[in-house]
Amino acid sequence: MADNDYDPAGSTQMFRAFVDEAPAPQAPGTVNTYGSTSSSSRTPLIAISAVLALVVVVGVIWLAVK
């Protein structure tokens, strides 16, 4: 690395090391914790969260009008 490219905090070097690091091979049957959740299993959670947010907003508006 050139002297004029030096990062005193080291964050660039740590980021490059993280990005360039090859993923470790996994044994069969292990669960990958990064991105292994399918979108279909998150759909009910998103729907419930949206309904709950809507109920909260309607409740706040109702209290403001009352």
Stockholm file with secondary structure:
# STOCKHOLM 1.0

chainA/1-66         MADNDYDPAGSTQMFRAFVDEAPAPQAPGTVNTYGSTSSSSRTPLIAISAVLALVVVVGVIWLAVK
#=GR chainA/1-66 SS CCGGGCCTTCHHHHHHHHHHSCCCCCCTTCCCCSSCSCHHHHHHHHHHHHHHHHHHHHHHHHHHHC
#=GC SS_cons        CCGGGCCTTCHHHHHHHHHHSCCCCCCTTCCCCSSCSCHHHHHHHHHHHHHHHHHHHHHHHHHHHC
//
